[in-house]
């Protein structure tokens, strides 16, 4: 039991250590990019579950991220005062709508962020089920092309839809309220609390996925990934497990989209771009296709470096090159799940045993 929870405790300790380091070095502004990194990491670990354990690749997860972010942004910024009717009045009386002020001091009647988040997740689940059923029947590059098409469709919709802001996106998104008076917002005064909130959500997501992997469902997914036809012959409903894992990973992406949108107070069509999806796949690949901790570690490093601008104008090219190199030389990832045991085996191997008689 202690061994099982040690990685979680160690990672939590690392998060605390990073925050203390920014405090002692007088660089609290680094927490802004680290908080954004946490939300992008939520997408990565969900995608790692899909690719590494269900064996299904997706190049459209930026689309699910954008669905979550755009739905929540639209519902929490669209003024309903001029659209009053029986339904709007009922929502207002039930507390589903809230009054707030815009940047000019005007009054807005909008959907409560929690209800907007629920709507975003429900729409994501519906879309994932709708497209996942037929798409997951494909394999290999056909599956990759189909999921890429999903991402492109979402990108073109948000880019060309006027009420979604078109190329400008949606801005002035309010903070996301949490119990205890906490608020997910990008204000400088809330840097530390938002840093811990973001990484706390990531750790909760990791605990959920780790428990899922150790359950009967996780063992079934391992069988599906190892030999899908054999698993089907043994009575495992492979199509259902693949679809449910696809939906779960899409929900992770949507939740990340919602929270990052409220943190940044806006969202633009670039979040649904193809290169965003490529970036997520590249991070999963380098972290290890079936290694949640490896994917999370690489996400922490690479997303942070990208957000800080260390790659400059070559940002997308860097992730593209990373993906190509990993596929060529380390298809299981640099931090694959059994890396430590493989290294121990190589070190302890007796050279005399390898000599041919």
Secondary structure, DSSP 4 states (H G I P E B T S, - for coil): -HHHHHHHHHHHHHHHHHHHHHHHTT-TTHHHHHHHHHHHHHHHHHHHIIIIIS----S-HHHHHHHHHHHHHHHTTS--GGG--HHHHHHHHHT-EEEEE-TTS-EEEEE-HHHHHHHHHHHHHHHHHHHHHHHTT--THHHHHHHHHHHHHHHHHHHH-GGGTGGG-EE-PPPEEEGGGEEE---GGGHHHHHHHHHHHHHHHHHHHHHHHHSHHHHHHHHHHH-HHHHHHTT--HHHHHHHHHHHHHHHHHHHHHHHHHHHTEE-GGGGSHHHHHHHHHHHHHH-TT-HHHHHHHHHHHHHHHHTTTTGGGHHHHHHHHHHHHHHH-TT-TT-TTHHHHHHHHHH--GGGGS--
